[in-house]
Amino acid sequence: MKDQIKPEGYLFSKGYTNYIFILLFLLYMFDYIDRMVITSLFPFLKADWNLTDTQCGMLVSAVYWSIVLFTFPVSILVDRWSRRKTIGLMAVLWSIATGMGAFSRSFGQLFTARTFIGIGEAGYAPGGSAMMSALYPVEKRSLMMGLWNASIPLGSAIGVALGGIIAASLGWRSALGIVALPGMIIAILFFFIKDYKTVGLEKTETKTETKTETKADKKAERKKVRMSIRDMLAEFLAKPSLIFTYFGMAGVVFTTTSILTWLPTYFHRVQGIAEGPAGLKSSAVMLFAIIGAPLGGYITDRWRKKQINARLLVPTITSLLSALLMFLAFSVFEGQMQYMLLLSVGISITAFIAAAAAVTQDVVHAGMRAISYAVAVVIQNLLGASLGPIVMGGISDATDIQTAFTFLPIALVIAAAMFFAGSFYYEKDLQKVEKVTLEIVD
């Protein structure tokens, strides 16, 4: 009975909220398993098809290019139609596309399959963010966003590790086929959860006050009106904290995607480690990011009680710290000390996501939260995730993988500058947000 009581600030009972959170977490984890498993398969693909590093990078970037193209239309479905149905359909699509990659007979066919993975995954981050924002009260939003986003490094680590292990024993095609199955099961379960009613795109309009008006007069003049296109655009363009957050996220994602994509190759080429162990060693770095995301969220929520713009100050600090640690790891130290620094990067570099993701939900109308995160997804994938693997691959082809990694801290410094600039506008932008009460629909 206790789980059936809805706590203050929650949309559902605690028991049902935890159930939805688990499904959201697992789907995000399988999202990244399917997305990143390809990175540990690079040596096998190069051996079979004689691919270049740039082509290998394109197999990762293909997912992000599709996300850029499709995240807007899918996020509109999320906000205007249904969170659960859109997310369920997209998860089914990306799982099927992952499995289809196992049947590819050329680089072009595998590239096409990877493109369809991106089409499926285009709707998950915006839809999942909107649901997470609805599930928990604002004072816990960063922490829960952090716990949810911990599924990203976990899924990435599992994908890289499993890919190398399965491919070494059964071949790279089997690796793609096996990882596709679990996500399909979770996707089907998602169709049967509860959702909240679609929020109308309305704003409160208040007549200009005069000295002779009473409180009753003022209340009577406050009414809900449909938002115009201009109002909708203002939700994004008139919020500097949001714009700076979008570009700050792109800088960090450029770096994290580059690490996820090329660290196994770095260990293989520079340190002479075999493909399987190189994937395992890389996955350990990614696994440490499980600590960073919830830790960043916890620190942000605690600090925000005293400093309202903590949700942008924390990403500023963690991005600068990560830049320093990466510089030391790839430009100063070697061996065990280098690896310890990389494990520390795994923690610090993901500490930004909880706070930054919360900002994309905090300062926009509740009926446009998925679209807000879709904007973040487009920018961070266009300027970050899709560019990182190719830029790194291009630098590696022109020089070597060691040189390519020495450039990465620059992107983090730029990201920190974006977050810091946004921190000066956050409180003012927060005050502009329309107050909306969410309602449940079965």
C-alpha positions as CSV (number, residue, x, y, z in Angstrom):
1,M,0.0,0.0,0.0
2,K,2.9,2.3,0.8
3,D,4.0,2.3,-2.8
4,Q,0.6,3.4,-4.0
5,I,0.8,6.7,-2.2
6,K,2.0,9.5,-4.5
7,P,4.7,11.7,-2.7
8,E,4.5,15.4,-3.0
9,G,6.1,16.6,-6.3
10,Y,5.9,13.1,-7.9
11,L,3.7,12.2,-10.9
12,F,3.2,8.6,-9.7
13,S,3.7,6.5,-6.6
14,K,7.3,5.7,-5.7
15,G,7.0,2.1,-6.6
16,Y,5.6,2.8,-10.1
17,T,8.1,5.7,-10.5
18,N,11.0,3.3,-9.8
19,Y,9.6,0.8,-12.3
20,I,9.5,3.4,-15.1
21,F,12.9,4.6,-14.1
22,I,14.3,1.1,-14.4
23,L,12.9,0.7,-17.9
24,L,14.2,4.1,-19.0
25,F,17.6,3.2,-17.6
26,L,17.7,-0.2,-19.3
27,L,16.6,1.3,-22.7
28,Y,19.3,3.9,-22.5
29,M,21.9,1.3,-21.7
30,F,20.9,-0.9,-24.6
31,D,20.8,2.2,-26.8
32,Y,24.5,2.7,-26.2
33,I,25.4,-1.0,-26.3
34,D,24.0,-1.1,-29.8
35,R,25.5,2.2,-30.7
36,M,29.1,1.6,-29.4
37,V,29.6,-2.2,-30.0
38,I,31.0,-1.3,-33.4
39,T,34.1,0.4,-32.0
40,S,35.6,-2.9,-30.7
41,L,34.9,-4.5,-34.1
42,F,37.1,-2.1,-36.0
43,P,40.2,-4.4,-36.2
44,F,38.0,-7.2,-37.5
45,L,36.3,-5.0,-40.1
46,K,39.6,-3.6,-41.2
47,A,40.9,-7.2,-41.7
48,D,37.8,-8.3,-43.6
49,W,37.2,-5.2,-45.7
50,N,40.5,-3.3,-45.6
51,L,38.8,-0.2,-44.2
52,T,40.6,3.1,-43.3
53,D,40.4,4.7,-39.9
54,T,38.2,7.4,-41.5
55,Q,35.7,4.8,-42.7
56,C,35.6,3.2,-39.3
57,G,34.9,6.6,-37.8
58,M,32.1,7.0,-40.3
59,L,30.3,3.9,-38.9
60,V,30.0,5.7,-35.6
61,S,29.2,9.0,-37.2
62,A,26.4,7.5,-39.3
63,V,24.3,7.0,-36.2
64,Y,24.8,10.6,-35.2
65,W,24.0,12.0,-38.6
66,S,20.7,10.2,-38.6
67,I,19.9,11.5,-35.1
68,V,20.6,15.0,-36.3
69,L,18.2,14.6,-39.2
70,F,15.4,12.9,-37.4
71,T,15.4,14.0,-33.8
72,F,13.2,17.1,-34.4
73,P,10.3,15.3,-36.1
74,V,10.5,12.5,-33.5
75,S,10.6,14.9,-30.6
76,I,7.5,16.6,-31.9
77,L,5.8,13.3,-31.8
78,V,7.0,12.8,-28.2
79,D,5.7,16.2,-27.0
80,R,2.5,16.3,-29.1
81,W,1.5,12.6,-29.2
82,S,2.9,10.1,-26.7
83,R,6.1,9.5,-24.8
84,R,5.6,5.8,-24.3
85,K,4.5,5.0,-27.9
86,T,7.2,7.0,-29.6
87,I,10.0,5.6,-27.4
88,G,8.7,2.1,-27.8
89,L,8.6,2.3,-31.6
90,M,12.0,3.9,-31.8
91,A,13.6,1.2,-29.6
92,V,12.1,-1.6,-31.7
93,L,13.5,0.1,-34.9
94,W,17.1,0.6,-33.5
95,S,17.2,-3.0,-32.2
96,I,16.1,-4.4,-35.6
97,A,18.7,-2.2,-37.4
98,T,21.5,-3.5,-35.1
99,G,20.6,-7.1,-35.9
100,M,20.5,-6.3,-39.6
101,G,24.1,-5.2,-39.5
102,A,25.1,-8.8,-38.9
103,F,23.9,-9.6,-42.4
104,S,25.8,-6.8,-44.2
105,R,28.3,-7.9,-46.9
106,S,30.0,-4.6,-47.6
107,F,30.9,-1.3,-45.9
108,G,27.9,0.4,-47.7
109,Q,25.4,-2.1,-46.3
110,L,26.8,-1.8,-42.8
111,F,26.8,2.0,-43.0
112,T,23.1,1.8,-44.1
113,A,22.3,-0.4,-41.1
114,R,24.1,2.0,-38.8
115,T,22.1,4.9,-40.3
116,F,18.8,3.2,-39.3
117,I,20.1,2.7,-35.8
118,G,20.4,6.4,-35.6
119,I,16.9,6.9,-36.9
120,G,15.6,4.7,-34.1
121,E,17.7,6.4,-31.4
122,A,16.8,9.9,-32.6
123,G,13.7,9.9,-30.3
124,Y,15.0,8.3,-27.1
125,A,17.1,11.1,-25.5
126,P,14.4,13.8,-26.0
127,G,11.6,11.4,-25.0
128,G,13.4,10.0,-22.0
129,S,14.5,13.4,-20.8
130,A,10.9,14.6,-20.9
131,M,9.7,11.6,-18.9
132,M,12.5,11.9,-16.4
133,S,11.6,15.6,-15.8
134,A,7.9,14.6,-15.2
135,L,8.7,11.7,-12.9
136,Y,10.7,13.7,-10.2
137,P,10.4,17.0,-8.5
138,V,12.7,19.8,-9.6
139,E,14.9,19.7,-6.5
140,K,15.8,16.1,-7.3
141,R,16.0,16.5,-11.1
142,S,19.8,16.7,-11.4
143,L,20.5,13.7,-9.2
144,M,17.9,11.5,-11.1
145,M,19.1,12.7,-14.4
146,G,22.6,11.8,-13.3
147,L,21.6,8.3,-12.3
148,W,19.7,7.9,-15.6
149,N,22.6,9.1,-17.6
150,A,24.9,6.7,-15.8
151,S,23.4,4.1,-18.2
152,I,25.4,5.8,-21.1
153,P,28.9,4.8,-19.9
154,L,27.6,1.5,-18.6
155,G,26.1,0.7,-22.0
156,S,29.1,1.9,-23.8
157,A,31.4,-0.2,-21.6
158,I,29.3,-3.3,-22.0
159,G,29.1,-2.7,-25.8
160,V,32.8,-2.3,-26.3
161,A,33.7,-5.2,-24.0
162,L,31.1,-7.6,-25.3
163,G,31.8,-6.7,-28.9
164,G,35.5,-7.6,-28.6
165,I,34.8,-10.8,-26.6
166,I,32.0,-12.1,-28.9
167,A,33.9,-11.2,-32.1
168,A,37.0,-12.9,-31.0
169,S,35.1,-16.2,-30.3
170,L,32.2,-16.1,-32.8
171,G,32.9,-13.4,-35.3
172,W,31.9,-9.7,-35.5
173,R,28.5,-10.6,-37.1
174,S,27.5,-12.6,-34.1
175,A,28.4,-9.7,-31.9
176,L,25.9,-7.4,-33.7
177,G,23.2,-10.1,-33.7
178,I,23.4,-10.9,-30.0
179,V,23.4,-7.4,-28.6
180,A,20.3,-6.5,-30.6
181,L,17.9,-8.9,-28.7
182,P,17.6,-7.5,-25.1
183,G,16.7,-4.0,-26.3
184,M,13.7,-5.4,-28.2
185,I,12.3,-7.0,-25.1
186,I,12.5,-3.8,-23.0
187,A,11.0,-1.8,-26.0
188,I,7.9,-4.1,-25.9
189,L,7.5,-3.6,-22.2
190,F,7.5,0.2,-22.6
191,F,4.3,0.2,-24.6
192,F,2.4,-0.8,-21.5
193,I,3.5,1.9,-19.0
194,K,1.5,5.0,-17.9
195,D,2.2,8.4,-19.4
196,Y,1.2,12.0,-18.7
197,K,-1.3,13.9,-20.8
198,T,0.1,16.0,-23.6
199,V,0.7,19.5,-22.4
200,G,-1.1,22.2,-24.3
201,L,1.1,24.9,-25.8
202,E,-0.4,27.8,-23.9
203,K,1.0,30.7,-22.0
204,T,-0.5,33.0,-19.3
205,E,-1.3,36.4,-20.7
206,T,-1.7,39.3,-18.3
207,K,-3.1,42.8,-19.1
208,T,-0.9,45.7,-18.3
209,E,-1.6,46.8,-14.7
210,T,-3.0,50.2,-13.8
211,K,-3.0,52.0,-10.4
212,T,-6.8,51.7,-10.0
213,E,-7.0,47.9,-10.6
214,T,-7.8,45.6,-7.6
215,K,-6.4,42.2,-7.0
216,A,-9.6,40.6,-8.4
217,D,-9.3,42.7,-11.6
218,K,-5.7,41.6,-12.1
219,K,-6.7,37.9,-11.6
220,A,-9.5,38.2,-14.0
221,E,-7.2,39.6,-16.7
222,R,-4.9,36.6,-16.5
223,K,-5.9,34.0,-19.1
224,K,-4.4,31.2,-21.0
225,V,-3.8,31.8,-24.7
226,R,-2.3,29.6,-27.4
227,M,1.4,30.2,-28.0
228,S,2.3,31.7,-31.3
229,I,5.3,30.5,-33.4
230,R,7.1,33.5,-32.2
231,D,6.4,32.5,-28.6
232,M,7.7,29.0,-29.2
233,L,10.9,30.2,-30.8
234,A,11.4,32.6,-27.9
235,E,11.4,29.6,-25.6
236,F,14.8,28.8,-27.1
237,L,16.2,31.9,-28.7
238,A,15.4,34.3,-25.8
239,K,17.1,32.0,-23.2
240,P,20.9,32.6,-23.3
241,S,21.5,30.0,-20.6
242,L,19.9,27.4,-22.8
243,I,21.9,28.4,-25.9
244,F,25.2,28.3,-24.1
245,T,24.3,25.0,-22.5
246,Y,23.6,23.4,-25.9
247,F,27.0,24.4,-27.2
248,G,28.8,23.5,-24.0
249,M,27.3,20.0,-24.3
250,A,28.5,19.7,-27.9
251,G,32.1,20.4,-26.7
252,V,32.0,17.7,-24.1
253,V,30.2,15.2,-26.4
254,F,32.9,15.8,-29.1
255,T,35.4,14.6,-26.5
256,T,33.5,11.7,-25.0
257,T,32.5,10.2,-28.4
258,S,36.2,10.5,-29.5
259,I,37.3,8.6,-26.4
260,L,34.6,6.0,-26.8
261,T,35.5,5.5,-30.4
262,W,39.2,5.5,-30.5
263,L,40.6,4.5,-27.0
264,P,40.6,0.8,-27.8
265,T,42.5,1.6,-31.0
266,Y,44.9,3.8,-29.0
267,F,45.7,0.9,-26.5
268,H,46.1,-1.5,-29.4
269,R,48.5,0.6,-31.5
270,V,50.4,2.6,-28.9
271,Q,50.7,0.0,-26.2
272,G,50.6,-3.1,-28.3
273,I,47.6,-4.7,-26.5
274,A,45.5,-7.3,-28.4
275,E,42.0,-6.2,-29.6
276,G,40.1,-8.1,-26.9
277,P,42.1,-6.8,-23.9
278,A,42.3,-3.3,-25.4
279,G,38.5,-3.2,-25.5
280,L,38.3,-4.4,-21.9
281,K,40.8,-1.8,-20.8
282,S,38.9,0.9,-22.5
283,S,35.6,-0.2,-21.1
284,A,37.0,0.1,-17.6
285,V,37.6,3.8,-18.3
286,M,34.0,4.2,-19.5
287,L,32.7,2.2,-16.5
288,F,34.2,4.7,-14.1
289,A,31.9,7.3,-15.8
290,I,29.0,5.5,-13.9
291,I,30.3,7.3,-10.8
292,G,30.6,10.7,-12.5
293,A,27.0,11.2,-13.8
294,P,25.2,10.6,-10.5
295,L,27.9,12.3,-8.5
296,G,27.6,15.4,-10.6
297,G,23.9,15.4,-10.2
298,Y,24.1,15.0,-6.4
299,I,26.7,17.8,-6.1
300,T,24.6,20.0,-8.3
301,D,21.3,19.5,-6.4
302,R,23.1,20.1,-3.1
303,W,24.9,23.3,-4.3
304,R,21.8,24.6,-6.0
305,K,20.1,25.1,-2.6
306,K,22.6,27.9,-2.0
307,Q,23.6,28.8,-5.5
308,I,20.8,28.8,-8.1
309,N,23.0,28.7,-11.1
310,A,25.0,25.6,-9.8
311,R,23.5,23.6,-12.8
312,L,25.9,25.5,-15.0
313,L,28.8,26.1,-12.6
314,V,29.3,22.4,-12.0
315,P,29.7,21.6,-15.7
316,T,32.2,24.5,-16.0
317,I,34.3,23.1,-13.2
318,T,34.2,19.4,-14.3
319,S,35.0,20.3,-17.9
320,L,38.1,22.2,-16.9
321,L,39.2,19.4,-14.6
322,S,38.7,16.9,-17.4
323,A,40.7,19.0,-19.8
324,L,43.6,19.1,-17.3
325,L,43.5,15.4,-16.6
326,M,43.4,14.5,-20.3
327,F,46.3,16.8,-21.0
328,L,48.4,15.1,-18.3
329,A,47.4,11.6,-19.5
330,F,48.2,12.0,-23.2
331,S,51.0,14.7,-23.1
332,V,52.9,14.1,-19.9
333,F,52.5,10.6,-18.4
334,E,52.7,7.0,-19.6
335,G,52.1,3.6,-18.2
336,Q,50.2,3.1,-14.9
337,M,50.0,6.8,-14.1
338,Q,48.5,7.5,-17.5
339,Y,45.8,4.9,-16.9
340,M,45.0,6.2,-13.5
341,L,44.5,9.6,-15.0
342,L,42.2,8.2,-17.7
343,L,40.1,6.4,-15.0
344,S,39.8,9.8,-13.3
345,V,38.7,11.3,-16.6
346,G,36.0,8.7,-16.8
347,I,34.5,10.1,-13.6
348,S,35.0,13.8,-14.2
349,I,34.0,14.1,-17.9
350,T,30.5,12.7,-17.3
351,A,29.8,14.8,-14.2
352,F,28.4,17.6,-16.5
353,I,25.5,15.7,-18.0
354,A,23.1,15.7,-15.1
355,A,23.2,19.4,-14.6
356,A,23.3,20.3,-18.3
357,A,20.4,18.0,-19.1
358,A,18.4,19.5,-16.3
359,V,18.9,23.0,-17.6
360,T,17.4,22.0,-21.0
361,Q,14.2,21.0,-19.1
362,D,14.2,23.7,-16.4
363,V,14.0,26.8,-18.6
364,V,11.5,25.8,-21.2
365,H,7.7,25.3,-21.3
366,A,6.7,21.8,-20.1
367,G,5.0,21.1,-23.4
368,M,8.3,21.6,-25.3
369,R,10.7,19.7,-23.1
370,A,11.4,16.9,-25.6
371,I,11.9,19.5,-28.4
372,S,14.3,21.4,-26.1
373,Y,16.4,18.2,-25.6
374,A,16.1,17.6,-29.4
375,V,17.8,20.9,-30.0
376,A,20.6,19.8,-27.6
377,V,20.8,16.5,-29.4
378,V,21.1,18.1,-32.9
379,I,23.8,20.6,-31.8
380,Q,25.8,18.1,-29.8
381,N,25.6,15.5,-32.5
382,L,26.2,17.8,-35.4
383,L,29.2,19.6,-33.8
384,G,30.2,17.0,-31.3
385,A,29.4,13.3,-31.7
386,S,29.4,13.1,-35.6
387,L,32.6,15.2,-35.9
388,G,34.7,13.7,-33.2
389,P,35.2,10.2,-34.7
390,I,36.0,11.6,-38.1
391,V,38.2,14.4,-37.0
392,M,40.1,12.0,-34.8
393,G,40.3,9.4,-37.6
394,G,41.5,12.1,-40.1
395,I,44.2,13.4,-37.7
396,S,45.3,9.7,-37.1
397,D,45.5,9.0,-40.8
398,A,47.6,12.2,-41.3
399,T,49.8,11.7,-38.2
400,D,49.1,9.0,-35.6
401,I,46.5,8.2,-32.9
402,Q,48.7,9.6,-30.1
403,T,48.8,13.0,-31.8
404,A,45.0,12.9,-32.3
405,F,44.4,12.4,-28.6
406,T,46.6,15.4,-27.6
407,F,44.1,17.8,-29.3
408,L,41.0,16.7,-27.3
409,P,41.4,18.9,-24.2
410,I,40.9,22.0,-26.4
411,A,37.3,21.0,-26.9
412,L,36.7,20.7,-23.2
413,V,38.1,24.2,-22.5
414,I,35.7,25.6,-25.1
415,A,32.8,23.7,-23.4
416,A,33.7,25.1,-20.0
417,A,33.7,28.7,-21.4
418,M,30.2,28.1,-22.8
419,F,28.8,26.7,-19.5
420,F,30.3,29.6,-17.5
421,A,28.8,32.2,-19.8
422,G,25.4,30.6,-19.5
423,S,25.6,30.6,-15.7
424,F,25.1,34.4,-15.7
425,Y,21.6,34.1,-17.4
426,Y,20.2,30.9,-15.8
427,E,18.2,32.5,-12.9
428,K,16.6,35.2,-15.1
429,D,15.7,32.6,-17.7
430,L,14.1,30.4,-15.1
431,Q,11.8,33.1,-14.0
432,K,10.4,33.3,-17.6
433,V,9.1,29.7,-17.5
434,E,5.3,29.1,-17.6
435,K,4.1,27.1,-14.6
436,V,2.3,23.9,-15.6
437,T,0.7,21.0,-13.7
438,L,1.1,17.6,-15.3
439,E,-1.8,15.1,-15.4
440,I,-1.7,11.3,-15.8
441,V,-3.1,9.3,-18.7
442,D,-3.3,5.5,-18.6
